Amino acid sequence: MRNFLMFAEVVVAILLILVVVLQSSKSAGMGGAVSGAADSVFGGKARGIDGLLSKCTIVLGIVFAILSLFLGIYLNQY
């Protein structure tokens, strides 16, 4: 069980790193401050690959946190 949890943790961590690196930047420096604020005020939504990568980041982050908790509990028991 311990080996499975550790393997799953490593796989999820690598996937999380890849998903974060593949995401495009949300702002273009100082010029993006105005347009980025306008997108958030007027309800701009990420579509396509950016939306998918954003959702994958959230899901993988939650899975990583849960696996870390289970692994910590399991290793403290034995």
C-alpha positions in Angstrom: 0.0 0.0 0.0 2.8 2.4 0.9 4.5 1.8 -2.5 1.3 2.4 -4.4 0.7 5.7 -2.5 4.2 6.9 -3.1 4.1 5.9 -6.8 0.7 7.7 -7.2 2.1 10.8 -5.4 5.1 11.0 -7.8 2.9 10.5 -10.9 0.4 13.2 -9.8 3.3 15.6 -8.9 4.9 15.1 -12.4 1.5 15.6 -14.1 0.8 18.7 -12.0 4.2 20.2 -13.0 3.5 19.5 -16.7 0.1 21.0 -16.6 1.3 24.2 -14.9 4.2 24.6 -17.3 1.9 24.1 -20.3 -0.4 26.9 -19.3 -0.1 30.2 -21.0 0.6 33.4 -19.1 -2.5 35.2 -17.7 -1.1 38.7 -18.3 1.3 40.3 -20.7 3.3 42.4 -18.2 2.2 45.9 -17.5 0.1 46.1 -20.6 -1.9 43.1 -19.4 -2.9 44.9 -16.2 -5.7 46.9 -18.0 -7.0 44.1 -20.3 -6.7 41.5 -17.6 -8.8 43.6 -15.2 -11.3 44.2 -17.9 -11.6 40.4 -18.6 -12.3 39.7 -14.9 -14.8 42.5 -14.6 -16.8 41.6 -17.7 -16.7 37.9 -17.0 -14.0 36.7 -19.5 -13.9 32.9 -19.4 -11.0 30.7 -20.4 -12.0 28.5 -23.3 -10.4 25.8 -25.2 -7.0 24.4 -24.0 -6.5 27.1 -21.4 -9.8 26.3 -19.7 -9.0 22.6 -19.8 -5.5 23.1 -18.3 -6.9 25.3 -15.6 -9.4 22.7 -14.6 -6.8 19.9 -14.7 -4.5 22.0 -12.4 -7.3 22.3 -9.8 -8.2 18.6 -10.0 -4.5 17.5 -9.8 -3.8 19.9 -6.9 -6.7 18.5 -4.9 -5.7 14.9 -5.7 -2.1 15.7 -4.7 -3.2 17.2 -1.4 -5.4 14.2 -0.6 -2.7 11.7 -1.5 -0.2 13.7 0.7 -2.6 13.5 3.6 -3.2 9.8 3.2 0.5 9.1 2.8 1.3 11.1 5.9 -1.4 9.3 7.9 -0.3 5.9 6.6 3.4 6.4 7.3 2.7 7.7 10.8 0.7 4.6 11.6 3.4 2.1 10.7 
